[in-house]
Amino acid sequence: MGRTLAARILAAMLLIVVATMAIGFGFYAHLAGRAEDEHAMEQATDVAVTLGRTPEVATAIEAGDPQHILPGLATRVRQATQASYVVFVDRTGLRYSHPNPNLIGQRIEEQVIALDGQVHTGFDNGSLGRSANSRAPILDAAGHPVGEVSVGFLESEVGVRLSAEIGDIALFTLLALAVGIVASLLLARVIKRVTFGVEPAEIVELVQEREAMLHGIREGVLAVDDKGAINVLNSEARRLLGLGEAHLGQRVEDVVPSGRLQRIITGQIEGSDLVAVTDEQLLVLNRMPVVVAGRHAGWVVTIRDRTELEGLLRQLDSVEGLTTALRAQEHEFSNRLHVLSVLLELGEVAEATRYSQELWQQTSLASEEIRSRVGAPVVAALLLAKMTVAAERDVVVRLDPTSRAEAHEVEGLPIVTVLGNLLDNAVDAIVDDPRTVGQHPRGEVTVSLGCVNGILSLRVRDTGPGIPEELLDDVFVDGYSTKSPRGAMRRGVGLALVHRLVTRAGGRITAASPGGAVFEVTIPVGTRTAAPTPERQGVS
């Protein structure tokens, strides 16, 4: 797995400290060397000028130093100033002092340049080595140059003084390394605490596994931190929520439209398996807290697309209802056929003929009446089917005699889904009302359908318990329902879907409760919407 986080931080810290100290020491040595050279040059100049203006020195040079006072003076000056050499020469370049006694009395190789009365400084490669040198004229009482005094400090002695400071520099370096080691260990401890003790290689593996998992599952996953900012959003969540342009770090309120879906994600609506209906899908959401190492880190929301499954469940429920109705009708038809067969066996042909004509009129009257008022075959078939199913539940569904709707007027409109949902809700409301138990029929549902001035109007009224006044504004909200769940089928979806379909078609739906529930829908005839998917048909 490689080195641990602490080892990596320690190695990086040591490398940084060592490199920094090496570069710093190089600059320091360079600057300190220049400073030492300048200081040595200034000191040499001060000593040389002072000696050159001393009367005893000029007198001794003019007299040839018969008493040999100049070597002793040079020695005392060197000891007092730490100079490397002090050399007195006359006009001819004859030495009167030198650290090497063998050179006293010999002439210098170069010219006596200080006879011009000026002080000359520089680095000189003399007999003792390279030195910071200053040459000053020796002036007599009249101020005329009579010789030269040369004072110098060897580079080796300057280096010795600089080397004496290396110990302090080394001590400082070791102290910096110790501080760096302690700081790196503390930093590694803090980072490991923040990362919950996970090493860098493990973090890489976790990130790779997380990305593979998040984008490989068919459920949407959205996670927010404790401040409400999105920090996880997989591809399926983007698709289901329509957040193709959303970015991590944005707040949920900034990317999710206001409504039930946003309130579920932000926790304003609490619960498990909460239902939200979008323009395209029926979603089931769960919001769970994220706690890491005892600390609240945010929330994770899982999103499942139940559109297809919910549609299949509702189709199955509709098929079961039709099957029950057909079974009851089969039983009724069997009784009628039995009556006809007995009449024929008894030779009552005329009576059998009359009875059969009566049956035919009863069965065809309702369908002919509906077909004469509703020109759209699909809508007429839906009404006949709902009437049959409702009749088996002892509920009468009637079409208002004033209803008129041509096929071209309902073409392209979501009238089938809207009417089917409203009829199912009306029949369920009557059957679920305990006050209707023992009544025959248990209740009645009236459907009015018409088109006036290019506006298609649909009205469904039932004789059920109605809707409480304070809940009239909530019936179209996702997940709102007064019915108990039927098996795995979810409630609180149908009216929300109807409201969305009507709104998308440019229409309007309202609810009232004057002695029963009344739903009124108006849709402009010129509006064309996408036909609802099969799973939306008959959603309740």
Secondary structure by P-SEA (a helix, b strand, c coil): ccccaaaaaaaaaaaaaaaaaaaaaaaaaaaaaaaaaaaaaaaaaaaaaaaaacaaaaaaaaacccccaaaaaaaaaaaaacccbbbbbccccccccccccccccccccccccccccccccccccccccccbbbbbbbccccccccbbbbbbbbaaaaaaaaaaaaaaaaaaaaaaaaaaaaaaaaaaaaaaaaaccccaaaaaaaaaaaaaaaaaccbbbbbbccccccccccaaaaaaaccccccccccccccccccaaaaaaaccccccbbbbbccccbbbbbbbbbbccccccbbbbbbbbaaaaaaaaaaaaaaaaaaaaaaaaaaaaaaaaaaaaaaaaacaaaaaaaaaaaaaaaaaaaaaaaaaccccaaaaaaaaaaaaaaaaacbbbbcccccccccccccccaaaaaaaaaaaaaaaaaaaccccccccccbbbbbbbbccccbbbbbbbbcccccccccccccccccccccccccccccccaaaaaaaaaaaacbbbbbbbcccbbbbbbbccccccccccccccccc
